[in-house]
Amino acid sequence: MKKRKYYSKVLISLLMIFIMIVMPGLSCLGQIDSLFVLANKYYQQNEFDKAVNTYHLLIEKGIQSPEVFYNLGNAYYKRGELGYAILYYEKAKLLAPYDEDINQNLAIANVRVFDKIDVIPDFFIKRWIRFFINILPSNTWAIISLIAFALMILLFLLYFFSGTLFIKKISFYSAVILLFFTFLTYWSSVKRKKFITDNHTAVVVEPSVTVKSSPDKDGNNMFVLHEGTKVILIDHMGNWFEIRLTDGNKGWLEGESIRPV
């Protein structure tokens, strides 16, 4: 009877720990799902203001997903706010570079951008590397790297403890290949993460803005940019950001006119 009581207390304690730790998380997930469904419902009912506000609530709760950014971009596009639409399409593309819907809607929105700026293409090797690391999310690359590392260890153990020469050769060369593959996938994970966190692009969200030669309103007018134009952030000074266009032109913009991707 004492053992049964002891086991019952242990089970009750474990159940209480489960309720205190897991249940709040499940409740939070349920709340997030409800908000996402509600935002989609507002969008389908053409209540785009409410849809935008609800999608922003999800983002404020830490939800950084291509689906939320994509839907938010669609809602902004329906409201006629081209700059914010492109901003959130770009955010969605950053997380899901090869999603057809995201790329298609981004291309449609970009057609409406007034500024047509030439893009200087990257060196082909850089494009290949970017294509490769963007195939999978950073976490997926990391999981593959861990699995490859574990298999490599097992093959090395097989090499050391096997008494058959043929098995030794196969396990050794396979382990060496997996070692290289481990480094490659780990490097891809780091690069994919850096590609997102070190992104230095922004989108113009004002209807039009004058780019200055210096970080003050008295600076010389360089050129004018319009809503939806994508720029590269170089530096900042107070509320002013130095930007560069893909054609090489540079200048300074006030922070209120742009939003970072």
DRENLUMGU-135953 format. One record per residue: residue number from 1; residue in one letter; x, y, z of N, C-alpha, C, O in turn. Coordinates in steps of 0.02 Angstrom, whole numbers. Example, Ala and Ser with C-alpha at 12.3 -4.5 7.8 and 13.67 -1.06 7.14 Angstrom:
residues 2
resi:resn:n_u:n_v:n_w:ca_u:ca_v:ca_w:c_u:c_v:c_w:o_u:o_v:o_w
1:a:660:-284:390:615:-225:390:660:-165:390:712:-166:423
2:s:642:-112:354:684:-53:357:645:2:394:670:57:402
end
This chain:
residues 261
resi:resn:n_u:n_v:n_w:ca_u:ca_v:ca_w:c_u:c_v:c_w:o_u:o_v:o_w
1:m:42:-61:0:0:0:0:43:63:0:26:112:-32
2:k:100:62:36:142:120:39:171:136:-30:174:194:-51
3:k:193:82:-65:221:92:-132:169:121:-179:185:166:-219
4:r:108:96:-175:55:121:-218:42:194:-205:32:234:-251
5:k:41:213:-140:31:283:-123:88:326:-150:77:381:-175
6:y:150:299:-145:209:336:-169:204:347:-245:216:402:-269
7:y:187:293:-281:181:298:-354:124:346:-373:130:382:-422
8:s:70:346:-334:15:391:-348:36:463:-340:17:507:-380
9:k:76:476:-287:100:545:-277:145:567:-334:142:624:-356
10:v:188:521:-357:232:537:-413:192:553:-476:206:601:-511
11:l:142:511:-490:100:522:-549:62:588:-545:56:624:-595
12:i:38:604:-485:2:667:-475:49:726:-486:31:777:-516
13:s:111:719:-460:161:773:-468:178:783:-542:181:840:-566
14:l:188:728:-578:203:733:-649:145:764:-687:155:804:-733
15:l:84:745:-668:24:774:-700:20:849:-688:2:887:-733
16:m:36:870:-626:34:941:-610:87:980:-650:74:1035:-673
17:i:148:949:-657:200:981:-697:178:988:-769:189:1040:-800
18:f:146:936:-795:121:938:-864:70:994:-872:72:1031:-921
19:i:25:1000:-824:-28:1051:-828:3:1121:-825:-19:1165:-861
20:m:53:1130:-781:82:1197:-772:126:1218:-830:129:1277:-847
21:i:160:1169:-862:207:1186:-915:177:1180:-985:182:1226:-1025
22:v:145:1124:-998:121:1109:-1066:55:1144:-1081:47:1171:-1136
23:m:9:1143:-1034:-58:1169:-1048:-58:1244:-1066:-93:1263:-1113
24:p:-19:1287:-1032:-17:1357:-1054:8:1365:-1125:-17:1408:-1162
25:g:56:1324:-1145:81:1326:-1213:28:1306:-1263:20:1337:-1316
26:l:-10:1253:-1246:-64:1232:-1290:-119:1285:-1295:-147:1297:-1348
27:s:-133:1317:-1238:-182:1371:-1238:-159:1429:-1282:-199:1458:-1318
28:c:-94:1446:-1277:-67:1500:-1319:-72:1483:-1393:-89:1526:-1434
29:l:-56:1420:-1410:-61:1398:-1480:-134:1403:-1505:-147:1422:-1561
30:g:-180:1384:-1461:-250:1388:-1480:-272:1460:-1492:-311:1474:-1537
31:q:-246:1506:-1450:-262:1577:-1458:-234:1603:-1524:-267:1642:-1559
32:i:-172:1582:-1541:-140:1604:-1603:-179:1578:-1664:-190:1615:-1711
33:d:-198:1515:-1661:-238:1486:-1716:-303:1523:-1725:-325:1536:-1781
34:s:-335:1541:-1669:-399:1577:-1672:-390:1645:-1703:-431:1667:-1743
35:l:-335:1680:-1685:-321:1746:-1715:-309:1741:-1790:-332:1783:-1828
36:f:-272:1689:-1810:-257:1680:-1881:-321:1667:-1920:-332:1695:-1974
37:v:-364:1624:-1893:-428:1609:-1925:-471:1672:-1928:-504:1685:-1979
38:l:-471:1711:-1874:-510:1773:-1873:-485:1823:-1924:-524:1855:-1959
39:a:-419:1830:-1929:-389:1877:-1978:-408:1856:-2049:-425:1898:-2091
40:n:-404:1791:-2063:-423:1766:-2130:-497:1778:-2144:-517:1793:-2200
41:k:-538:1772:-2091:-610:1783:-2099:-622:1857:-2117:-663:1871:-2161
42:y:-589:1903:-2082:-596:1974:-2098:-575:1988:-2170:-608:2026:-2206
43:y:-521:1956:-2192:-498:1966:-2260:-550:1942:-2311:-564:1977:-2360
44:q:-578:1884:-2299:-627:1856:-2345:-691:1898:-2347:-727:1899:-2398
45:q:-705:1933:-2292:-764:1976:-2289:-749:2047:-2313:-790:2092:-2305
46:n:-689:2057:-2341:-667:2122:-2366:-661:2175:-2312:-664:2235:-2326
47:e:-654:2153:-2250:-641:2200:-2194:-565:2204:-2184:-538:2177:-2136
48:f:-532:2238:-2230:-459:2235:-2233:-426:2273:-2175:-371:2254:-2154
49:d:-458:2325:-2149:-430:2360:-2091:-426:2313:-2031:-375:2311:-1997
50:k:-480:2277:-2019:-481:2229:-1963:-431:2172:-1975:-399:2149:-1929
51:a:-426:2150:-2037:-379:2097:-2054:-307:2118:-2040:-268:2081:-2011
52:v:-290:2179:-2062:-222:2205:-2050:-207:2208:-1975:-154:2187:-1953
53:n:-254:2235:-1936:-243:2241:-1864:-235:2173:-1831:-194:2165:-1786
54:t:-273:2124:-1853:-270:2057:-1823:-205:2021:-1842:-175:1987:-1800
55:y:-183:2028:-1904:-119:1999:-1923:-62:2030:-1884:-14:1996:-1866
56:h:-67:2095:-1872:-15:2129:-1832:-15:2104:-1760:37:2100:-1728
57:l:-73:2086:-1734:-76:2057:-1667:-37:1992:-1664:-2:1979:-1615
58:l:-43:1951:-1716:-5:1889:-1720:70:1903:-1720:109:1869:-1686
59:i:91:1953:-1759:163:1970:-1762:187:1995:-1695:243:1979:-1674
60:e:146:2034:-1660:164:2059:-1593:172:2002:-1543:209:2009:-1494
61:k:137:1947:-1556:144:1888:-1512:204:1845:-1530:213:1791:-1502
62:g:244:1868:-1578:305:1832:-1596:298:1784:-1654:344:1746:-1667
63:i:242:1785:-1689:231:1740:-1746:265:1770:-1808:241:1820:-1835
64:q:319:1740:-1829:355:1762:-1888:352:1706:-1940:398:1667:-1947
65:s:297:1703:-1976:288:1649:-2025:273:1679:-2093:244:1733:-2098
66:p:294:1644:-2147:279:1669:-2214:204:1676:-2228:183:1720:-2266
67:e:164:1632:-2197:91:1635:-2209:62:1700:-2181:21:1732:-2214
68:v:83:1719:-2121:57:1781:-2091:80:1842:-2130:41:1886:-2145
69:f:145:1844:-2147:171:1900:-2185:138:1905:-2254:121:1960:-2278
70:y:129:1848:-2286:98:1847:-2353:26:1872:-2350:6:1914:-2391
71:n:-12:1847:-2303:-82:1869:-2296:-87:1943:-2278:-131:1978:-2301
72:l:-41:1965:-2236:-40:2036:-2217:-23:2079:-2278:-51:2133:-2288
73:g:24:2056:-2319:39:2091:-2381:-21:2095:-2427:-34:2147:-2458
74:n:-59:2041:-2431:-120:2041:-2472:-171:2092:-2446:-203:2128:-2485
75:a:-178:2095:-2380:-226:2142:-2350:-205:2214:-2364:-247:2256:-2380
76:y:-141:2228:-2357:-116:2296:-2373:-126:2312:-2447:-144:2369:-2465
77:y:-115:2263:-2489:-124:2274:-2562:-197:2292:-2576:-211:2336:-2617
78:k:-243:2257:-2544:-314:2271:-2554:-333:2340:-2527:-380:2371:-2552
79:r:-296:2364:-2477:-309:2431:-2451:-276:2485:-2494:-286:2545:-2482
80:g:-238:2465:-2543:-206:2513:-2587:-141:2541:-2560:-116:2591:-2585
81:e:-112:2508:-2510:-48:2530:-2480:8:2487:-2509:28:2437:-2480
82:l:31:2508:-2567:79:2468:-2605:144:2457:-2567:172:2402:-2568
83:g:169:2510:-2535:233:2504:-2499:231:2451:-2445:276:2409:-2441
84:y:179:2452:-2404:173:2402:-2350:159:2332:-2378:182:2283:-2350
85:a:123:2328:-2433:110:2264:-2465:176:2232:-2486:189:2173:-2472
86:i:218:2271:-2521:282:2245:-2544:327:2229:-2484:364:2179:-2486
87:l:324:2270:-2432:364:2257:-2372:351:2188:-2344:397:2150:-2329
88:y:286:2171:-2337:270:2107:-2306:276:2049:-2355:287:1992:-2334
89:y:269:2061:-2419:286:2009:-2468:361:1993:-2464:381:1935:-2467
90:e:402:2045:-2456:474:2035:-2451:492:1997:-2387:535:1954:-2387
91:k:458:2013:-2332:468:1977:-2269:450:1903:-2277:485:1859:-2253
92:a:394:1890:-2312:373:1821:-2324:423:1785:-2368:439:1727:-2356
93:k:448:1819:-2419:496:1789:-2465:562:1773:-2430:595:1724:-2446
94:l:580:1814:-2381:642:1802:-2344:639:1734:-2308:689:1700:-2302
95:l:579:1716:-2284:570:1652:-2249:554:1594:-2295:570:1537:-2280
96:a:523:1609:-2352:506:1557:-2401:523:1581:-2471:479:1601:-2508
97:p:588:1579:-2489:611:1611:-2551:581:1581:-2614:576:1616:-2665
98:y:560:1518:-2614:537:1486:-2675:462:1472:-2675:438:1431:-2714
99:d:425:1506:-2632:352:1499:-2631:323:1534:-2692:334:1593:-2702
100:e:287:1497:-2733:260:1524:-2796:210:1581:-2785:213:1631:-2820
101:d:165:1573:-2736:115:1625:-2724:147:1690:-2701:129:1744:-2724
102:i:195:1685:-2656:230:1745:-2632:266:1779:-2689:259:1840:-2697
103:n:304:1742:-2728:341:1772:-2783:296:1802:-2836:311:1854:-2865
104:q:240:1769:-2849:193:1794:-2899:161:1860:-2877:158:1908:-2916
105:n:137:1862:-2814:106:1923:-2790:156:1980:-2783:140:2038:-2795
106:l:218:1963:-2764:270:2014:-2760:285:2043:-2829:294:2103:-2837
107:a:287:1999:-2879:299:2022:-2948:243:2067:-2972:255:2118:-3005
108:i:180:2049:-2956:123:2090:-2975:126:2159:-2942:113:2210:-2974
109:a:144:2159:-2878:149:2223:-2842:206:2266:-2870:199:2327:-2876
110:n:262:2234:-2886:320:2272:-2911:306:2305:-2978:337:2356:-2994
111:v:260:2277:-3017:242:2308:-3081:213:2378:-3069:221:2422:-3112
112:r:180:2387:-3013:148:2451:-2998:196:2502:-2968:178:2560:-2959
113:v:257:2482:-2952:306:2528:-2923:328:2577:-2977:346:2557:-3032
114:f:327:2641:-2960:344:2693:-3009:417:2691:-3030:434:2699:-3089
115:d:461:2681:-2981:533:2682:-2995:556:2617:-3027:548:2563:-2998
116:k:583:2621:-3086:610:2563:-3121:686:2568:-3118:717:2604:-3157
117:i:716:2531:-3072:788:2537:-3059:823:2475:-3085:801:2418:-3072
118:d:877:2485:-3121:916:2429:-3147:947:2390:-3090:971:2418:-3041
119:v:947:2324:-3098:978:2280:-3048:1043:2252:-3077:1043:2221:-3129
120:i:1098:2264:-3041:1162:2236:-3061:1166:2164:-3035:1167:2154:-2975
121:p:1167:2114:-3080:1164:2044:-3057:1227:2024:-3018:1282:2048:-3032
122:d:1217:1980:-2968:1273:1953:-2930:1313:1905:-2973:1289:1880:-3024
123:f:1375:1893:-2952:1418:1844:-2985:1383:1776:-2981:1353:1760:-2930
124:f:1389:1736:-3034:1349:1674:-3039:1363:1625:-2981:1318:1590:-2959
125:i:1425:1624:-2957:1440:1578:-2901:1402:1600:-2838:1377:1557:-2801
126:k:1398:1665:-2827:1360:1691:-2769:1287:1674:-2775:1254:1658:-2726
127:r:1260:1677:-2837:1190:1659:-2848:1178:1585:-2834:1128:1566:-2804
128:w:1225:1543:-2855:1219:1471:-2843:1220:1455:-2769:1180:1415:-2744
129:i:1266:1488:-2733:1271:1476:-2660:1207:1498:-2625:1181:1462:-2583
130:r:1181:1557:-2644:1119:1581:-2613:1062:1533:-2629:1020:1519:-2586
131:f:1059:1509:-2690:1006:1462:-2709:1010:1399:-2666:959:1374:-2643
132:f:1071:1373:-2656:1079:1311:-2619:1059:1319:-2546:1021:1278:-2519
133:i:1084:1372:-2512:1070:1379:-2441:996:1397:-2428:971:1385:-2373
134:n:962:1424:-2478:891:1442:-2469:844:1385:-2484:783:1392:-2478
135:i:871:1327:-2504:828:1270:-2519:789:1248:-2456:731:1229:-2460
136:l:823:1250:-2398:792:1227:-2336:798:1281:-2282:844:1322:-2285
137:p:753:1281:-2232:759:1328:-2176:821:1312:-2135:848:1256:-2138
138:s:843:1360:-2096:903:1352:-2054:897:1293:-2006:944:1255:-1998
139:n:839:1287:-1973:830:1232:-1925:833:1164:-1958:858:1116:-1929
140:t:807:1159:-2019:810:1095:-2055:881:1077:-2073:901:1019:-2065
141:w:920:1126:-2097:991:1113:-2110:1026:1089:-2046:1067:1043:-2049
142:a:1010:1121:-1989:1042:1102:-1926:1025:1030:-1906:1068:994:-1882
143:i:962:1010:-1915:941:942:-1898:977:891:-1942:1001:840:-1919
144:i:981:907:-2007:1017:862:-2053:1090:856:-2033:1119:802:-2037
145:s:1120:912:-2013:1190:911:-1991:1200:867:-1930:1249:829:-1927
146:l:1154:870:-1882:1159:828:-1822:1152:754:-1839:1188:712:-1813
147:i:1105:739:-1884:1095:669:-1904:1157:643:-1940:1179:587:-1928
148:a:1184:684:-1985:1244:663:-2021:1303:653:-1974:1342:606:-1982
149:f:1309:696:-1923:1363:689:-1874:1356:625:-1834:1405:590:-1822
150:a:1294:609:-1813:1282:547:-1775:1298:485:-1817:1329:438:-1793
151:l:1278:486:-1881:1294:430:-1925:1369:423:-1936:1396:368:-1940
152:m:1403:480:-1941:1476:480:-1950:1510:446:-1890:1556:406:-1899
153:i:1487:463:-1829:1516:433:-1769:1505:357:-1770:1551:319:-1753
154:l:1445:336:-1789:1431:264:-1791:1476:228:-1842:1500:173:-1829
155:l:1487:260:-1899:1530:230:-1951:1603:226:-1928:1638:178:-1943
156:f:1626:277:-1893:1694:274:-1866:1701:219:-1813:1753:186:-1810
157:l:1650:211:-1773:1651:156:-1724:1652:88:-1759:1688:42:-1738
158:l:1612:83:-1813:1612:22:-1852:1681:9:-1882:1704:-48:-1885
159:y:1714:62:-1904:1781:56:-1933:1831:30:-1881:1872:-14:-1896
160:f:1828:56:-1820:1876:37:-1768:1864:-33:-1742:1912:-68:-1724
161:f:1802:-55:-1738:1787:-117:-1704:1771:-175:-1752:1765:-233:-1731
162:s:1765:-160:-1816:1752:-214:-1864:1815:-254:-1878:1870:-226:-1882
163:g:1807:-319:-1886:1865:-361:-1902:1870:-377:-1975:1916:-413:-1996
164:t:1825:-350:-2017:1825:-364:-2088:1854:-305:-2126:1832:-248:-2117
165:l:1903:-318:-2168:1937:-264:-2205:1890:-226:-2250:1892:-165:-2254
166:f:1846:-262:-2285:1799:-230:-2331:1753:-182:-2293:1742:-126:-2316
167:i:1726:-204:-2236:1682:-161:-2196:1721:-101:-2170:1694:-46:-2166
168:k:1784:-112:-2151:1825:-56:-2127:1832:-2:-2181:1824:57:-2167
169:k:1847:-23:-2243:1855:25:-2297:1790:63:-2311:1790:124:-2316
170:i:1736:25:-2317:1672:57:-2331:1653:106:-2276:1632:162:-2291
171:s:1660:86:-2213:1640:129:-2157:1685:190:-2152:1661:244:-2136
172:f:1750:182:-2166:1796:238:-2161:1781:291:-2214:1773:350:-2197
173:y:1776:271:-2277:1763:319:-2330:1694:350:-2324:1684:409:-2339
174:s:1646:310:-2301:1578:337:-2291:1578:389:-2235:1543:440:-2238
175:a:1618:375:-2182:1622:422:-2126:1655:488:-2148:1635:542:-2127
176:v:1706:483:-2190:1739:543:-2215:1690:585:-2257:1689:647:-2250
177:i:1651:552:-2300:1601:588:-2340:1550:621:-2295:1530:678:-2307
178:l:1528:585:-2243:1479:614:-2196:1509:671:-2156:1473:719:-2139
179:l:1574:668:-2142:1607:723:-2107:1603:787:-2149:1585:841:-2125
180:f:1619:780:-2213:1613:837:-2259:1541:861:-2263:1528:921:-2263
181:f:1494:814:-2267:1423:831:-2272:1399:866:-2209:1358:912:-2213
182:t:1425:846:-2151:1407:878:-2087:1428:950:-2087:1389:994:-2068
183:f:1490:963:-2108:1514:1032:-2111:1474:1073:-2162:1458:1132:-2149
184:l:1457:1043:-2218:1420:1079:-2270:1351:1099:-2246:1330:1156:-2255
185:t:1315:1052:-2214:1248:1067:-2191:1248:1115:-2131:1204:1157:-2125
186:y:1299:1108:-2088:1305:1156:-2032:1318:1226:-2059:1288:1275:-2036
187:w:1364:1231:-2107:1379:1296:-2138:1317:1325:-2172:1305:1385:-2168
188:s:1277:1282:-2205:1216:1305:-2237:1166:1331:-2186:1131:1380:-2198
189:s:1162:1297:-2128:1117:1320:-2075:1137:1389:-2050:1094:1433:-2041
190:v:1202:1398:-2038:1226:1463:-2013:1215:1518:-2065:1192:1572:-2049
191:k:1231:1503:-2128:1222:1552:-2182:1149:1569:-2193:1132:1628:-2204
192:r:1105:1520:-2189:1033:1532:-2198:1007:1577:-2142:968:1623:-2155
193:k:1029:1564:-2081:1009:1606:-2025:1036:1677:-2033:1000:1726:-2022
194:k:1098:1683:-2054:1129:1748:-2064:1095:1786:-2121:1089:1847:-2118
195:f:1074:1750:-2172:1040:1781:-2229:977:1818:-2206:958:1869:-2235
196:i:944:1790:-2155:883:1822:-2129:899:1877:-2079:872:1932:-2084
197:t:942:1861:-2030:955:1909:-1976:998:1968:-1998:990:2023:-1971
198:d:1041:1958:-2047:1085:2012:-2071:1058:2046:-2134:1096:2078:-2171
199:n:994:2038:-2146:964:2071:-2204:963:2147:-2194:938:2171:-2143
200:h:991:2183:-2242:997:2256:-2236:957:2292:-2291:982:2339:-2321
201:t:897:2269:-2302:855:2301:-2353:794:2333:-2319:775:2315:-2263
202:a:765:2381:-2354:706:2415:-2329:662:2434:-2389:684:2431:-2447
203:v:600:2452:-2374:552:2471:-2427:525:2540:-2412:507:2555:-2355
204:v:521:2582:-2463:491:2648:-2456:415:2641:-2447:382:2609:-2488
205:v:388:2670:-2394:317:2663:-2380:279:2729:-2388:217:2730:-2386
206:e:315:2784:-2399:283:2848:-2413:267:2852:-2488:301:2821:-2528
207:p:215:2891:-2507:200:2898:-2579:259:2922:-2619:271:2897:-2674
208:s:297:2969:-2592:360:2990:-2625:404:3022:-2572:380:3050:-2523
209:v:469:3018:-2582:517:3045:-2534:579:3067:-2571:601:3035:-2619
210:t:607:3124:-2550:667:3151:-2582:729:3126:-2546:735:3132:-2485
211:v:774:3098:-2584:837:3073:-2556:886:3132:-2553:895:3168:-2602
212:k:917:3141:-2495:962:3197:-2482:1035:3176:-2488:1052:3117:-2485
213:s:1077:3226:-2498:1150:3214:-2503:1182:3206:-2435:1238:3180:-2430
214:s:1148:3228:-2382:1174:3224:-2314:1116:3210:-2266:1058:3220:-2285
215:p:1130:3188:-2205:1077:3170:-2158:1044:3230:-2124:1044:3235:-2063
216:d:1017:3275:-2163:979:3332:-2136:935:3360:-2191:947:3350:-2251
217:k:883:3396:-2170:834:3421:-2218:862:3475:-2264:834:3489:-2317
218:d:918:3506:-2243:948:3558:-2284:997:3530:-2336:1026:3568:-2374
219:g:1005:3464:-2337:1049:3434:-2386:1023:3442:-2457:963:3453:-2467
220:n:1067:3436:-2504:1047:3442:-2574:1001:3384:-2595:1010:3327:-2574
221:n:952:3400:-2636:907:3349:-2662:944:3308:-2715:971:3335:-2763
222:m:945:3242:-2705:980:3198:-2752:932:3169:-2804:942:3178:-2864
223:f:881:3135:-2780:831:3106:-2825:770:3089:-2783:772:3091:-2721
224:v:716:3071:-2815:652:3056:-2781:637:2981:-2789:644:2953:-2843
225:l:616:2950:-2733:594:2881:-2734:519:2878:-2717:493:2922:-2683
226:h:488:2826:-2741:415:2819:-2731:399:2755:-2693:441:2711:-2683
227:e:337:2752:-2673:312:2697:-2632:326:2628:-2663:313:2617:-2722
228:g:353:2583:-2622:365:2515:-2644:436:2502:-2668:454:2444:-2679
229:t:477:2554:-2675:546:2544:-2699:587:2512:-2644:585:2532:-2586
230:k:626:2462:-2662:668:2427:-2615:738:2459:-2615:766:2472:-2668
231:v:765:2471:-2555:831:2502:-2548:874:2459:-2503:850:2417:-2466
232:i:939:2472:-2506:988:2438:-2463:1012:2487:-2410:1034:2542:-2426
233:l:1008:2467:-2347:1030:2509:-2292:1105:2503:-2283:1132:2448:-2276
234:i:1140:2560:-2282:1213:2560:-2275:1233:2584:-2205:1275:2552:-2173
235:d:1204:2639:-2183:1224:2670:-2120:1165:2709:-2093:1115:2718:-2128
236:h:1170:2732:-2031:1118:2775:-2005:1149:2826:-1956:1200:2813:-1925
237:m:1116:2882:-1951:1137:2936:-1906:1074:2967:-1877:1039:3005:-1911
238:g:1060:2952:-1814:998:2975:-1784:939:2944:-1820:934:2883:-1824
239:n:894:2985:-1845:835:2961:-1880:845:2958:-1956:797:2948:-1993
240:w:907:2967:-1978:922:2966:-2050:959:2903:-2068:1002:2879:-2030
241:f:943:2875:-2127:974:2814:-2151:1007:2827:-2218:977:2855:-2264
242:e:1070:2805:-2224:1102:2808:-2289:1081:2745:-2328:1087:2689:-2303
243:i:1058:2756:-2388:1033:2701:-2429:1070:2697:-2495:1099:2746:-2519
244:r:1069:2637:-2524:1097:2627:-2591:1046:2589:-2633:1013:2544:-2608
245:l:1041:2609:-2695:997:2573:-2741:1036:2519:-2778:1097:2517:-2776
246:t:1000:2474:-2810:1033:2419:-2845:1073:2442:-2905:1114:2405:-2931
247:d:1060:2505:-2927:1101:2531:-2983:1162:2570:-2959:1200:2596:-2999
248:g:1172:2573:-2892:1231:2604:-2864:1221:2674:-2836:1265:2699:-2801
249:n:1165:2707:-2850:1152:2774:-2824:1143:2772:-2748:1115:2725:-2721
250:k:1169:2825:-2714:1166:2829:-2641:1134:2894:-2618:1128:2942:-2657
251:g:1114:2895:-2555:1088:2956:-2526:1060:2942:-2456:1068:2887:-2430
252:w:1028:2993:-2427:1002:2988:-2358:927:2997:-2358:899:3040:-2393
253:l:893:2956:-2316:820:2960:-2308:803:2964:-2234:838:2936:-2192
254:e:748:2998:-2218:723:2997:-2150:691:2929:-2135:663:2897:-2178
255:g:697:2908:-2072:674:2842:-2053:600:2830:-2060:579:2773:-2070
256:e:560:2883:-2056:487:2874:-2061:466:2853:-2131:411:2827:-2140
257:s:508:2864:-2180:488:2851:-2249:501:2779:-2271:478:2758:-2324
258:i:538:2741:-2231:555:2673:-2250:540:2625:-2191:535:2646:-2134
259:r:534:2562:-2208:527:2510:-2157:574:2453:-2174:574:2429:-2231
260:p:614:2430:-2126:662:2376:-2140:627:2309:-2152:578:2292:-2119
261:v:653:2272:-2201:627:2205:-2213:652:2158:-2159:636:2098:-2160
end
